[in-house]
Amino acid sequence: MLAVIETGGKQYLIVPGQTIKVEKINKKDKSEVVFDKVLLVEKNKKLEVGDPFVKGTTVIGELISQGKHEKKIIFKYRPKTRYKVKRGHRQPFTEIKIKTIEQKA
């Protein structure tokens, strides 16, 4: 069984037991996270596509940890004008372990 969910403006292809890193979600560690924006579900070789979301389907996960990705360097440079700017950015993330994909009949 697999599903495609949307969170944080991005789409993720998931299966139960998988660990994913998504945009930061403000919750405590070891809490339950429910994703109701399910775009696609595949079960027993039957594909169900939502319009835009699959009705009655939720994905339940457990929040494992929160952190920041590696630093990205932003360097701007204009030749012959003595202009250079160096900045860094670390994007926060939430790590989630997918427990189940639930469908209501």
Secondary structure, 3 states (H helix, E strand, C coil): CEEEEEECCEEEEECCCCEEEEECCCCCCCCEEEECCEEEEEECCEEEECCCCCCCEEEEEEEEEEEECCCEEEEEEECCCCEEEEEEECCEEEEEEEEEEEECC
